[in-house]
Amino acid sequence: MSRQRYSQSLILFPYVAPVISTVFAWQYVLMPLNGPLTILLSNLGIMDVTKDLVNDPNNAFIVVSFYSIWKNFPFIYLMILSRLQSIPQDYYEAADIDGANGWQKFHHITLPELYYVIGSLVLLRGIWNFYKFEEVYLLSKEARTLPIYLYEKAFTGLPELGVAAAIATVLFVVMMALISIYVRKVLKW
């Protein structure tokens, strides 16, 4: 197996690894007192070794955001890479003949070819992040998102099904609005 295949496997690992195992790994790395990242940041003087990044209400959302970026980067990488590899080289050769520099080739060839892929990725990641439940719920008990609030209202304690239904309706309306913006602005229908 070539070195390129190994690097591609490492890049894809977060996306294909089970959520529960990656969440537990992140909790271990960020554990107060003896987590490797906590010790490193403490030795660098950036933070106190006793600080609990995962369960601190001020930092929980930041930790969950970094986890989500790390976990879902491979999907974006694959989509953009596949589109970049499918751009015909004739376009770049014609631009070279016309005397275009690197920035002009990027601006007039690469970026327009990536337009629909980037638009689709923004929409998909927006929807998936808006409805994200399992990663946020497992990683930190302090990070609150609408799906977690919906879950708490519908299934824990004394259920408030009316509130849960209202939250679900708001989520649906927001998603439909985002999809309609995508259809009008990106697809230009």
PLY file of the C-alpha trace (Angstrom):
ply
format ascii 1.0
element vertex 189
property float x
property float y
property float z
element edge 188
property int vertex1
property int vertex2
end_header
0.00 0.00 0.00
1.41 3.36 -0.97
2.06 6.27 1.34
-0.80 8.19 -0.31
-3.28 5.42 0.57
-2.15 5.47 4.21
-2.62 9.23 4.42
-6.05 8.99 2.81
-7.00 6.27 5.31
-5.93 8.49 8.20
-7.92 11.42 6.80
-11.05 9.25 6.45
-10.74 7.63 9.88
-12.85 10.16 11.85
-15.75 9.85 9.43
-15.91 6.05 9.41
-15.11 5.45 13.08
-18.13 4.79 15.33
-19.41 7.90 17.09
-19.34 6.32 20.54
-15.67 5.32 20.31
-14.55 8.72 19.03
-16.58 10.51 21.70
-14.97 8.43 24.45
-11.53 9.08 22.94
-12.18 12.84 22.95
-13.44 12.68 26.54
-10.24 10.87 27.55
-7.98 13.34 25.72
-9.79 16.31 27.33
-10.16 14.75 30.79
-9.20 17.10 33.64
-6.00 16.32 35.59
-4.68 13.47 33.42
-6.01 13.98 29.89
-3.13 14.29 27.39
-4.37 17.53 25.82
-5.21 19.00 29.22
-1.69 18.24 30.46
-0.15 19.71 27.29
-2.18 22.91 27.54
-1.36 23.16 31.24
2.39 22.73 30.57
2.19 25.47 27.94
0.50 27.73 30.48
-2.68 28.08 28.43
-5.09 26.65 31.00
-5.35 25.09 34.43
-4.94 21.32 34.56
-8.11 20.97 36.68
-10.33 22.67 34.09
-12.98 20.37 32.64
-13.39 21.51 29.03
-16.10 19.00 28.18
-18.47 19.66 31.08
-17.85 23.38 31.56
-20.90 25.29 30.25
-18.65 28.06 28.91
-16.50 25.70 26.81
-18.78 22.75 26.02
-20.15 24.22 22.81
-16.63 25.04 21.57
-15.46 21.49 22.28
-18.51 20.04 20.51
-17.90 22.35 17.54
-14.27 21.25 17.22
-15.34 17.61 17.53
-17.94 18.08 14.79
-15.41 19.73 12.47
-12.89 16.93 13.09
-15.51 14.19 12.66
-17.10 15.54 9.48
-14.11 17.03 7.67
-13.49 13.81 5.66
-16.92 14.01 4.01
-16.23 17.55 2.82
-12.71 16.53 1.79
-14.04 13.65 -0.33
-16.70 15.73 -2.05
-14.35 18.58 -2.95
-11.53 16.22 -3.95
-13.79 14.21 -6.24
-15.01 17.39 -7.96
-11.47 18.74 -8.30
-10.33 15.51 -9.91
-13.18 15.63 -12.42
-12.39 19.12 -13.76
-11.10 18.65 -17.32
-7.41 19.55 -17.67
-8.23 21.13 -21.03
-9.62 24.14 -19.16
-6.31 24.73 -17.42
-4.33 24.15 -20.62
-6.47 26.71 -22.45
-5.97 29.17 -19.58
-2.18 28.62 -19.79
-2.28 29.38 -23.51
-4.26 32.56 -22.78
-1.61 33.58 -20.23
-3.68 33.20 -17.04
-1.83 33.10 -13.74
-2.62 30.77 -10.84
-5.12 33.12 -9.19
-6.99 33.68 -12.45
-7.20 29.92 -13.06
-8.53 29.42 -9.54
-11.02 32.28 -9.79
-12.32 31.54 -13.29
-12.04 27.74 -13.52
-11.69 25.98 -10.17
-14.09 28.05 -8.07
-16.98 27.99 -10.60
-16.54 24.22 -10.96
-16.78 23.85 -7.18
-19.81 26.16 -6.86
-22.53 23.50 -6.75
-20.49 21.15 -4.57
-19.76 23.87 -2.03
-23.41 24.98 -2.07
-24.59 21.42 -1.49
-22.05 20.89 1.28
-23.08 24.07 3.07
-26.74 23.03 2.92
-26.13 19.43 3.98
-23.74 20.31 6.80
-26.09 23.05 7.94
-29.02 20.64 8.12
-26.98 17.86 9.72
-25.48 20.20 12.30
-28.83 21.78 13.05
-30.26 18.32 13.83
-27.15 16.92 15.49
-28.05 14.94 18.58
-25.97 11.88 19.38
-22.51 13.48 19.21
-23.51 16.49 21.29
-25.49 14.44 23.80
-22.74 11.87 24.30
-19.79 14.28 24.38
-21.04 16.88 26.82
-23.96 17.09 29.18
-23.59 20.88 29.21
-23.94 21.66 25.50
-27.54 22.46 24.68
-28.90 22.40 21.16
-32.49 22.42 19.92
-32.60 18.65 19.27
-31.37 17.98 22.81
-33.89 20.44 24.23
-36.58 18.74 22.14
-35.52 15.34 23.51
-35.60 16.62 27.08
-39.06 18.12 26.65
-40.50 15.05 24.93
-38.87 12.10 26.68
-37.39 13.00 30.07
-39.08 13.86 33.32
-42.64 15.05 32.95
-43.14 15.20 29.15
-44.21 18.53 27.69
-45.36 17.28 24.32
-46.81 20.63 23.23
-43.45 22.36 23.72
-41.67 19.48 21.99
-44.07 19.68 19.03
-43.54 23.44 18.79
-39.75 22.99 18.76
-40.03 20.31 16.07
-42.22 22.62 13.99
-39.73 25.48 14.31
-36.91 23.13 13.27
-38.92 22.05 10.23
-39.73 25.63 9.18
-36.09 26.74 9.53
-34.89 23.77 7.45
-37.47 24.44 4.74
-36.37 28.09 4.64
-32.72 27.05 4.24
-33.61 24.60 1.49
-35.63 27.23 -0.38
-32.71 29.68 -0.15
-30.43 26.95 -1.53
-32.80 26.20 -4.39
-33.10 29.89 -5.31
-29.51 31.02 -4.84
-27.41 27.97 -5.70
-29.56 25.97 -8.09
-31.18 29.17 -9.44
-34.59 27.53 -10.02
0 1
1 2
2 3
3 4
4 5
5 6
6 7
7 8
8 9
9 10
10 11
11 12
12 13
13 14
14 15
15 16
16 17
17 18
18 19
19 20
20 21
21 22
22 23
23 24
24 25
25 26
26 27
27 28
28 29
29 30
30 31
31 32
32 33
33 34
34 35
35 36
36 37
37 38
38 39
39 40
40 41
41 42
42 43
43 44
44 45
45 46
46 47
47 48
48 49
49 50
50 51
51 52
52 53
53 54
54 55
55 56
56 57
57 58
58 59
59 60
60 61
61 62
62 63
63 64
64 65
65 66
66 67
67 68
68 69
69 70
70 71
71 72
72 73
73 74
74 75
75 76
76 77
77 78
78 79
79 80
80 81
81 82
82 83
83 84
84 85
85 86
86 87
87 88
88 89
89 90
90 91
91 92
92 93
93 94
94 95
95 96
96 97
97 98
98 99
99 100
100 101
101 102
102 103
103 104
104 105
105 106
106 107
107 108
108 109
109 110
110 111
111 112
112 113
113 114
114 115
115 116
116 117
117 118
118 119
119 120
120 121
121 122
122 123
123 124
124 125
125 126
126 127
127 128
128 129
129 130
130 131
131 132
132 133
133 134
134 135
135 136
136 137
137 138
138 139
139 140
140 141
141 142
142 143
143 144
144 145
145 146
146 147
147 148
148 149
149 150
150 151
151 152
152 153
153 154
154 155
155 156
156 157
157 158
158 159
159 160
160 161
161 162
162 163
163 164
164 165
165 166
166 167
167 168
168 169
169 170
170 171
171 172
172 173
173 174
174 175
175 176
176 177
177 178
178 179
179 180
180 181
181 182
182 183
183 184
184 185
185 186
186 187
187 188
